[in-house]
């Protein structure tokens, strides 16, 4: 019975989410517009840190 209950609850939650998305589309777009630049900043920072770490590892291998 638990498997069926989880499917029913999952479908109901997905339907509520879809209805909320349709009802609050303008608000959703506003949040999306505000979060995309922040995600790009964090993604860029992670890429720079990963690149610096890779350079540091490469220099450590050359010394040995």
Secondary structure, DSSP 8 states (H G I E B T S, - for coil): -HHHHHHHHHHHHHHHHHHHHHHTHHHHHHHHHHHHHHHHHHHHHHHHHHHHHHHHHHHHHHH-
